[in-house]
């Protein structure tokens, strides 16, 4: 893996940072807290997303970033002959392959999974391979033997075998539990066999009983079928007799109804004959009714016209009164429009006088308040001067002639009395002025006469304006009322003319006495009129009643003939109730026998079905027993298989751990020979993972500080190389973060020189440190500074003057 460039937008304290990477050693140098490690975090975040970042999503955004600004990291790197560009933000991510404009992955999860497959490493494996910090260089020295073995097994991925072994053991426990549960649920074999035998015997017995019940049901059915025709014929004869009886009863009822109807019609016809005589008598008495009704209608019309005339007279009088009142009111308010203009002019003048009076009052009041405040301010200033002068005087007296003047800082001497008199004179002057201003303040406490006069003038003007406004309002109301009164007067005059014209058209003469007499006569004859009307209605029904009487008598003759016919038919029937009762008893006994036989057959069939079901259940239990035994055998085989897997994973992990120490020792020995030009020929790890240097084939268990740093470095490189090989990647990139720790300057230069000697193995080395002197040993220096004023990190890239690698590259250009 080789890095080409890194670009950060609003990522933590980096608002816009870009770094170009090249071959050789690149030093990222800056003080602690400047944002160096944030660059490594950005690389890991671009590849693996949030799991590789510190804190939450929102903590990644730079707090100095503008609102709605985008958080983004772009990483350009090369891997396996392909060029990758990763662009990851908080809400999206994309991967572009070999300069293509179309992404090969365009979501956060898709990008992370694509890069994980291409790198062939998990996030932890990636860090253990390419990233090395100070803690990792000395971590094994601080561990115990068991912890060292677990650490190496974990970083190399061997702990996955322990995880697999745990899964195998968990599955084996599950298998054992399933076997125990299945074995407990299986029935006893002898019980199943006994149930099948009993079921077969019960099924045979039930089958014989069902066959006998079926035969009995067939015999009962045949006997009932033989009686059925006779029983049905007997029922038909009985139904015919019952129908004759019912028809006879209906005919008798109809004849009785016709007899009653004929009697009613005869009575009504007799009543009509009597009514004809009564109506002739009433006709004489009711002869004048028609003429009286005509006269009554005319008198009613005259009464209405007379009432309307009275109403119109009252309306005419009311209108004349209203017109008189409105004319008087109009006369009173006719001058309102003229007065309105005069009042408006007077009000405008009064308001102008009020404004001027208000201004004069405010000016006088302002002068008064200003004079009083000025007097109070000057008196307070004099009081302050008085206190200061008295303090200076008392201080001079306290100092005496031998003291130093507090003003000019010279000895008082003979000037003591002069200075003291000066202060006394100041105090006297201040006191006189203070008394003047105190008297002036007391004088200004009361309202001056000119201010009171202006105030009185202002109040009088205000009252005049208020009075004129009220009068103007009344005049304006009178103007509006004048228009309304004029309209009402015109309307009422027009209404009076119309009422007078309508009253002149009424000329009818009304006689109340005659009207009352006619109404009394009609009221007295009203009962006779009602009686005559009722008798007339009764006479009108006579033709219809005669027709109904003739039709009723004809129907009565037909009813008598029908009754005679039904009696003859009943006499010809040979039906006997005794014979019918005997046949019914025989038929019911046969039906009861059939029901009993059918119930017995149903019971036998149910028993046969239950016996068959029980037999099927017993046989199914036998099949379930066979399947359960087969499943137990399968679980037992699976348990033995997992026992073998458990032993195999344990043996494999033991073998790998046994081979781990020699492999790490061989790889570390190769590195240390290259780094020391053959001074040290190897590194040994004993069973406790203690480090021993081999110099000229002689083990050196005691290691100095520099040798210990060297040994830890080559061990870490060996472990990283093993992780990279297991992931199928070339180990060409090495990132060292603050690996110098507390090394002195000589040891730091030795480590840098050792890294340079390994450039044939590591094409890129990125060295992160806060130590400025390391700058001299790197091929390219990237300086990171934190600006306290802006709160952002700034990055500058510069080649190192005099670097041999860069000089060689410049000559090649």
Protein Blocks (a to p, Z undefined) as FASTA:
>chain_A
ZZfbdcdehiajbfbdcddddehjddddddehilpmmmmmmmmmmmnommlpghjfklmp
cfkbcehiacdddddddeehiacdddddfkbccddeehiabdfbfcfklmmmmmmmmnop
afklmmmmmpccfklmmmmmmpcfklmmmmmmmmnopmmmmmmmmmmmmmmmmmmmmmmm
mmmmpccfklmmmmmmmmmmmmmmmmmmmmmmmmmmmmmmmmmmmmmmmmmmmmmmmmmm
mmmmmmmmmmmmmmmmmmmmmmmmmmmmmmmmmmmmmmmmmmmmmmmmmmmmmmmmmmmm
mmmmmmmmmmmmmmmmmmmmmmmmmmmmmmmmmmmmmmmmmmmmmmmmmmmmmmmmmmmm
mmmmmmmmmmmmmmmmmmmmmmmmmmmmmmmmmmmmmnommlccfklopafklmmmmmmm
mmmmmmmmmmmmmmmmmmmmmmmmpccfklmmmmmmmmmmmmmmmmmmmmmmmmmmmmmm
mmmmmmmmmmmmmmmmmmmmmmmmpccdcdfklmmmmmmmmmmmmmmmmmmmmmmmmmmm
mmmmmmmmmmmmmmmmmmmmmmmmmmmmmmmpccdfklmmmmmmmmmmmmmmmmmmmmmm
mmmmmmmmmmmmmmmmmmmmmmmmmmmmmmmmmmmmmmmmmmmmmmmmmmmmmmmmmmmm
mmmmmmmmmmmmmmnnomagbdcddfkopacddeehiacfbacfklmmmmmmmmmmmmmm
mmmmmnopacfbccdehklmmacfklmmmmmmmmmmmmmmmmbacdddfbfklmmmpmbd
cdddddfknopacddddddehiaklmmmmmmZZ
